[in-house]
């Protein structure tokens, strides 16, 4: 047996398959030769359609106005329905930050092409006091694309509850002041470390007892470089500060591990206001109770060349 495949290669097995390198009308020729040298040939033309990989961009998530516990995901996707054999499927999963994943939306398998901006209602419901991670996976017969977003707590001017106060958002956590934006005093921007220092001094006259320890340099992992430091005061507030250059940026990658005395009592997601990225945007960082500083989204090429971290949180 001899197969001659246009846009591919020549095979000498009884059965064959190949991936064409060009589109258009291609010829497939099979020649059979017996032991006496006699031959028979058959040729067939096939139409090959150009393949364009699917694209997926997660734009944002919105809480539904009439029911803030429900969420709409807004995204842009493109899939070319090149044939009935090119099936595709979009699955969106969500979880509370650091929790377990569950399926929030499933398009089912279809062969119809799709493109443009779309909105999908996620299930079941999402507490306004909890932040969630979202991961979308678009798969056709040949390629998989992924996208990530955060579902934040509900945005409100001011929320006063039994266990906390939120400014610009519903408070997330127990007995907290949760600010969803930048903080200014006398027209001066107070960054995380400054805010914690002022709050600490306002509740005690023992200023010396609230002094910060010296910064301790963290060991960066998985190809990340630069300088990232932590320190702590007598009230148990931890400051993490530094400028680091990306290494591995896959979801779940550990950038550094904090010693036990710097670890939070619950998973602590670093808000966008605490991160400055040279180019593009980072999906998110979180400090786990194990002390690992992890990426909780697929940063990919949007991470830029350097990330500046400046944040203060409460140790366990």
C-alpha positions in Angstrom: 0.0 0.0 0.0 1.1 3.5 -0.8 -0.8 6.6 0.2 0.1 9.9 -1.3 -1.4 12.8 0.7 -1.4 16.3 -0.7 -0.3 18.8 2.0 0.8 16.0 4.2 3.2 13.0 3.7 3.5 9.6 2.1 2.5 6.5 4.2 3.0 2.8 3.5 0.6 1.2 5.9 -2.8 -0.3 5.1 -4.7 2.4 7.1 -3.5 6.0 7.5 -4.4 9.4 8.9 -2.8 12.7 8.5 -3.2 16.4 9.4 -3.2 18.6 6.3 -1.0 21.6 6.3 -3.0 23.6 3.8 -6.7 24.1 3.1 -8.6 23.8 -0.2 -9.2 20.8 -2.4 -6.6 18.1 -1.7 -6.0 14.8 -3.4 -5.7 11.5 -1.6 -4.2 8.8 -3.8 -3.9 5.1 -2.8 -1.8 2.7 -4.8 -1.9 -1.1 -4.2 1.0 -3.3 -5.5 1.0 -7.1 -5.4 3.9 -9.4 -5.3 4.2 -9.6 -9.1 4.4 -5.8 -9.4 0.9 -5.2 -10.7 -0.7 -2.1 -9.4 -4.2 -0.5 -9.0 -4.7 3.1 -8.1 -7.7 5.1 -6.7 -7.8 8.9 -6.2 -10.3 11.0 -4.3 -10.4 14.8 -3.8 -11.4 16.1 -0.4 -12.3 19.6 0.7 -10.2 20.8 3.6 -11.5 23.9 5.6 -9.0 26.1 7.4 -9.1 25.8 11.2 -9.1 28.7 13.5 -8.6 27.9 17.2 -11.4 29.2 19.5 -10.9 32.3 21.6 -12.2 33.1 25.1 -12.0 36.4 27.0 -13.7 36.7 30.4 -14.8 40.4 30.6 -16.5 40.8 34.0 -19.1 39.5 36.3 -22.1 41.4 37.5 -24.4 40.8 40.5 -28.0 40.9 39.3 -29.7 44.1 40.4 -33.0 42.5 41.5 -31.2 39.7 43.4 -27.6 40.4 44.5 -27.1 36.7 45.3 -27.3 35.9 41.6 -24.4 36.5 39.1 -24.1 37.1 35.4 -20.8 36.3 33.6 -20.0 38.4 30.6 -17.5 37.1 28.1 -16.5 37.1 24.4 -16.0 33.8 22.6 -15.4 32.7 19.1 -15.7 29.1 17.7 -15.7 28.3 14.0 -18.2 25.6 13.1 -15.9 24.1 10.4 -17.9 20.9 10.3 -20.3 18.7 12.3 -17.3 16.9 13.7 -15.9 20.1 15.4 -18.0 20.1 18.5 -17.4 22.6 21.3 -18.5 23.1 24.9 -18.2 26.0 27.4 -18.0 25.1 31.2 -17.8 27.7 33.9 -16.8 26.6 37.4 -16.8 28.7 40.6 -15.7 28.4 44.2 -15.4 30.5 47.3 -11.7 31.7 47.5 -9.7 28.6 48.6 -12.9 26.4 48.6 -14.1 23.6 46.4 -15.0 23.9 42.7 -18.6 23.4 41.4 -20.1 23.8 37.9 -21.9 27.1 37.6 -22.7 26.9 33.8 -22.5 24.3 31.1 -23.4 25.1 27.5 -23.6 21.4 26.6 -22.0 20.0 23.4 -23.0 21.8 20.2 -21.7 22.0 16.6 -23.0 25.5 15.9 -20.5 28.3 15.6 -20.6 31.1 18.1 -19.0 34.5 18.4 -19.4 37.8 20.1 -20.1 39.1 23.6 -22.4 36.8 25.6 -23.9 36.7 29.1 -24.6 33.6 31.1 -26.5 33.4 34.4 -24.5 31.3 36.9 -26.0 28.9 39.4 -26.7 28.4 42.2 -26.4 31.6 44.3 -23.4 33.7 45.6 -23.4 35.3 49.1 -22.9 39.0 49.0 -20.4 38.8 51.8 -18.2 36.2 50.1 -15.7 36.6 47.2 -15.6 33.7 44.6 -13.1 32.5 41.9 -14.4 31.8 38.4 -12.8 29.6 35.8 -14.1 29.2 32.3 -13.0 26.4 29.9 -13.9 26.5 26.2 -13.1 23.3 24.3 -13.6 22.3 20.7 -12.4 19.2 18.9 -8.8 20.3 18.8 -8.0 23.1 21.3 -8.8 24.2 24.9 -9.0 27.9 26.0 -9.3 29.0 29.6 -10.2 32.3 31.3 -10.5 33.4 35.0 -12.2 36.2 36.9 -13.1 37.1 40.5 -16.7 37.5 41.8 -16.2 40.2 44.4 -18.5 40.9 47.4 -21.4 43.2 46.6 -20.4 46.9 46.0 -22.3 49.3 48.2 -21.6 52.9 49.4 -21.5 51.7 53.1 -22.5 48.5 54.8 -22.8 48.2 58.6 -23.4 44.7 59.9 -23.2 42.7 63.1 -19.7 41.6 62.4 -18.1 44.4 60.4 -18.2 47.6 58.4 -17.7 47.8 54.6 -16.8 50.9 52.7 -17.6 50.6 49.0 -18.4 46.9 49.5 -20.0 44.4 51.8 -17.5 43.4 54.5 -15.8 40.0 54.0 -14.7 38.4 57.3 -15.5 38.6 61.0 -15.1 41.9 63.0 -13.4 43.8 60.1 -13.2 47.2 58.5 -13.2 46.3 54.8 -12.5 49.1 52.4 -13.2 48.5 48.7 -10.9 51.2 47.3 -8.1 53.6 48.2 -7.9 55.4 51.5 -7.0 59.1 51.7 -6.2 61.4 54.7 -5.8 65.1 54.1 -5.6 64.4 50.3 -2.7 61.9 50.9 -3.1 58.3 49.7 -2.5 55.9 52.6 -1.2 52.6 51.4 -1.7 49.4 53.3 1.2 49.7 55.7 0.4 53.3 56.6 -3.3 52.5 57.2 -2.4 49.7 59.6 0.1 51.8 61.5 -2.4 54.7 62.0 -5.2 52.3 63.1 -2.8 50.7 65.6 -1.7 54.0 67.1 -5.4 55.2 67.4 -6.4 52.4 69.7 -3.5 52.5 72.1 -1.1 55.0 73.7 1.6 52.4 74.0 3.3 53.4 70.7 6.6 51.7 71.5 4.7 48.4 72.1 3.3 48.7 68.5 6.7 49.1 66.8 7.2 47.0 63.7 9.9 44.3 63.6 12.6 44.5 61.0 11.7 43.3 57.6 12.4 39.6 56.9 13.3 38.6 53.3 11.2 35.8 51.8 12.7 33.1 49.6 11.1 33.3 46.1 10.1 30.1 44.4 9.2 28.8 40.9 11.4 31.2 38.9 10.2 34.4 40.6 12.9 36.9 41.4 13.2 40.3 43.1 12.7 41.3 46.7 9.6 40.4 48.8 9.7 41.1 52.6 7.4 40.8 55.6 7.3 42.3 59.1 4.9 42.3 62.1 3.9 44.6 64.9 2.7 43.8 68.5 -1.0 43.9 67.4 -0.3 41.0 65.0 -0.6 43.1 61.9 1.7 41.8 59.1 3.1 44.0 56.3 4.1 42.3 53.1 6.0 44.5 50.6 8.2 44.2 47.6 8.7 44.3 43.8 9.0 40.9 42.1 9.5 39.7 38.6 7.3 36.8 37.3 8.5 33.2 36.9 5.9 30.5 36.5 2.4 32.0 36.3 0.1 29.0 36.3 -2.9 28.8 38.6 -1.9 27.5 42.0 1.8 28.4 41.6 3.5 29.2 45.0 5.6 32.4 44.8 6.9 32.3 48.4 6.1 30.6 51.8 5.7 32.7 55.0 6.9 31.5 58.4 4.3 30.4 60.9 4.2 33.7 62.8 3.2 35.5 59.6 0.4 33.3 58.5 -3.2 34.4 58.4 -6.1 32.6 60.2 -8.0 32.3 57.0 -7.3 32.5 53.2 -6.4 36.2 52.5 -6.9 37.4 49.0 -4.8 40.4 48.2 -7.1 43.1 46.7 -6.3 44.8 43.4 -5.5 48.0 45.3 -2.5 46.3 46.9 -0.9 45.2 43.6 0.8 47.4 41.0 1.6 45.6 37.6 4.0 47.1 35.0 1.9 45.9 32.1 -1.6 44.4 31.9 -3.2 43.0 35.0 -2.8 40.1 37.4 -5.7 37.8 38.1 -5.0 37.5 41.8 -2.8 36.5 44.7 -3.8 34.9 48.0 -2.0 34.0 51.2 -3.1 30.6 52.4 -3.3 29.4 56.0 -0.3 27.2 55.1 1.7 30.4 54.5 1.9 29.9 50.8 1.6 33.0 48.6 -0.2 31.6 45.6 -1.6 32.7 42.2 -5.3 31.9 42.2 -5.9 32.7 38.5 -4.2 32.1 35.1 -2.1 35.2 34.8 -0.5 34.2 31.4 1.0 36.9 29.3 -1.0 39.7 30.9 1.2 39.7 34.0 3.7 42.3 32.8 7.4 42.5 33.8 7.1 43.3 37.5 4.6 43.2 40.3 4.7 45.5 43.3 2.9 44.2 46.5 2.0 46.5 49.4 -0.5 45.0 51.8 -1.3 44.6 55.5 -3.3 41.8 57.1 -4.0 40.2 60.5 -1.9 37.2 61.5 -3.6 34.2 63.1 
